[in-house]
Amino acid sequence: MIAGKVNCLLLLGVLFKLSLLSCSTSVSGVETTNGITVVATSESIEGTAPPYAQVYLFDTSYVPFIDSGTGLGTSVDSNGMFMFSVVPGTYNILVIARDGAEARMLQATILADQTEYGGSRKEFLRETGIVNGSVAAGPEEMALVYLAGTSFYRVLTGSASFTFYTVPPGPCILRCARITAKESGDHYAAEIVASISIEVTPGSVTETGAVSLD
């Protein structure tokens, strides 16, 4: 009778341990659902992102609106895989979750004779932030305000305020440029007049203050 009770207790103990292992595996799987991996090869930058996320690639000198530099974007499928074919250079990879609540920006470099990854090979999305500010300019002056190496931008005429939503947390550079139409009238030229280093905090509003075109 005692031996039967002991065997029963041993069986319950084994089942309990198995249930713990099963739970830990399940939790591990959930934790990786907002993970990002980025690998730089000799001809591409590729990796994985949460299913249906938006993935963007920009070279670090990219200027939005006037489209100076390389700017690419794609939507990943249920498998979360993405790839960009690019030439050697340093690129920002911006990943934004499907609902826009979380994002992350990583950097990768392709060298002419070898590859190098800037940062950890595995990161996780974090809650996004908001960037607020304003520009002081003349009534007819046009200003381009943007976050360097990204597609976050606003074109303002005269003194006005701006707001960027869904900004990935972490350090970035806010730039303000005076823009003028070229002689053809179809394109614009940008003259950078201010660069401000800011730190975007998850779930918070970052105030940049007023930026002058003078």
Stockholm file with secondary structure:
# STOCKHOLM 1.0

chainA/1-214         MIAGKVNCLLLLGVLFKLSLLSCSTSVSGVETTNGITVVATSESIEGTAPPYAQVYLFDTSYVPFIDSGTGLGTSVDSNGMFMFSVVPGTYNILVIARDGAEARMLQATILADQTEYGGSRKEFLRETGIVNGSVAAGPEEMALVYLAGTSFYRVLTGSASFTFYTVPPGPCILRCARITAKESGDHYAAEIVASISIEVTPGSVTETGAVSLD
#=GR chainA/1-214 SS CHHHHHHHHHHHHHHHHHHHHHHHHHHHHHHGGGEEEEEECSSEEEEECSTTCEEEEEETTCBTTTTBSCEEEEECCTTCEEEEECCSEEEEEEEECTTSSEEEEEEEEECSSSEEEESCSEEECEECEEEEEEEECCTTCEEEEEETTSSCEEEEESSEEEEEEEECSEEEEEEEEEEEECTTSSCEEEEEEEEEEEEECTTSEEEEEEEECC
#=GC SS_cons         CHHHHHHHHHHHHHHHHHHHHHHHHHHHHHHGGGEEEEEECSSEEEEECSTTCEEEEEETTCBTTTTBSCEEEEECCTTCEEEEECCSEEEEEEEECTTSSEEEEEEEEECSSSEEEESCSEEECEECEEEEEEEECCTTCEEEEEETTSSCEEEEESSEEEEEEEECSEEEEEEEEEEEECTTSSCEEEEEEEEEEEEECTTSEEEEEEEECC
//
